[in-house]
Amino acid sequence: MRPLIQAAVWLVLVAGSNASSAEGAATSCQLINGKAMMQAELLFGRRIAGHGRVSDAQWTDFLLREVTPRFPDGLTVLRASGQWRDPDTARITREPSFVVRVIAAETPETLARLTQIGAAYRQRFHQQSVGLTLSTTCASF
């Protein structure tokens, strides 16, 4: 019986701490006049199989033609070093990369634009994949 009581107390404590965490985050967001938004990060490798790498000029052109028209209100570009395991060969590949961070409303249109960007990059630069992560954040602009 004692382990059952301890488990029940633990569940109450965990549930209470999660609720107060969420309430604290909501209050913090209100304090900065923010609102809940979606944060998306697109992860682009620069290696082109058998063709060298995506040059700075090619990347700039891709941003101008594919990314900026879909998110004209703003975005952030970060240079990064990435690595991934090729699912076919199980080989680890390391390569220079770009991360594009977009903060936007979570709508079907936003998600469609993000997937269109990934598809355009895969096609143009012969990539197996473009990473996409999504999370909820508080934003104030």
Buried (B, 14 or more C-beta within 10 A) or exposed (E): EEEEEEEEEEEEEEEEEEEEEEEEBEEEBEEEEBEEBBBBBBBBBBBBEEEEBBEEEBBEEBBEEBBEEBBEEEBEBEEBEBEBEEEEEEEEBEBBBBBBBBBBEEEEEBBEBBEEBBEBBBEBBEBEEBBBEEEEEBBEE
